[in-house]
Amino acid sequence: MPSPYRAIFAAPGTRSFSVAGFIGRMPLSMMGIGIVTMISQVTGRYGLAGALSATMALSAAVLGPQVSRLVDRYGQRRVLRPVTLVSLVAAAGLLLCVQQRAPDWTLFVFTAVIGCVPSLGAMTRARWADIYRGEARRLHTAYSWESIVDEVCFIFGPIISIGLSTIWFPEAGPLFAAVFLAIGVFWLTSLRATEPEPHPSDGHSGGSALRSPGLQVLALAFVATGAIFGSVDVVTVAFAEEQGSKAAASLVLAVYALGSCLAGAVFGLLHLKGEPSRRWLLGVCTMAVSMIPLLLAGNLPLLAVALFVAGLSIAPTMVTTMALVEAHVPRTKLTEGMTWTGTGLAIGLALGSSAAGWMVDASGAEAAYVVPVVSGALAVLVGLLGYRRLRRPVPTGEGQRERADNRAVTATDKRKDGEQPVA
């Protein structure tokens, strides 16, 4: 492992919570596709399968920030364990209803409750931020590492989930996703030494972290970014089927994630200067432009190359996004702020998947790549319109008090040293 990555794991407990977070994040890429595979095998109804997957995504988008807000207030252990138990019980109920051929409405009820699953990526990033607060270079590397972990999950998670459900039994994919979730969450929450300190309720009087103008820009841009990812997945599967090799879609999409994984690994080694907001906007623009060649790919090998190149801009943009969230959101709401970007992605995934499916039916798979192109253009538009907000963080009242307290401490230290504090 290159030295910058070895350096971040020098802090005690970092290896353990990173592995626990990786295991607990596997359901992020396994549960949705597992539900689709399970329902399509048991009922043969792809419409129902897609609707259930979208229900879980939208439920997670609504409930996820609320769970993270509670985590900021009461701590990871006190919140994640009961919330995870609720999600696991709902997953068990869904599998039982599918196995017993229960009415469709029961499937939607249990799937919606599964959506309260916590965002393990936000939890581990919050731990890194707590350990390396004020050390921008190491925190940059840590966020890059987390981006690599995300991409590894998306490379192997769908393959494991689909493989288990098709080779073993239909419910195996979601079942093992639930097992991964239970192991990851309970292991992570047992590691108390690296858990960020919770903040009292009076520190949350400013309302949601989404009141930050900068976070609003990031979350809205991530809706468009999520639409890119969701539409690329759907259209690529349809394109592979039109080419006579539907099974190859998983390999092509794995190449897409591999490009992002490699870019994230290299990005973490760099010592970058300049404004993160400028790097973020450049990343969003690059991501949008990289969608255009997909319209010209006439076969699967060329599509794989185009997607690999497109993937190179994903992880660096995600890493920079986390740095911007930290700059625009008060420390007492950091976990919630990070979760809001995931919420934007989840909403975009649902919208992009739906739009792409409609375009595939109407015009064919190759023409449907216009959906990620348009989604990328929308992300750029949001970024350009909100660039000023990203350049100048506008903290909430709580953040202003926190900065004032820091300035007061600094002034006191200078007085002790006989220096004249600067206003």
Disulfide bonds with the S-S distance in Angstrom:
none
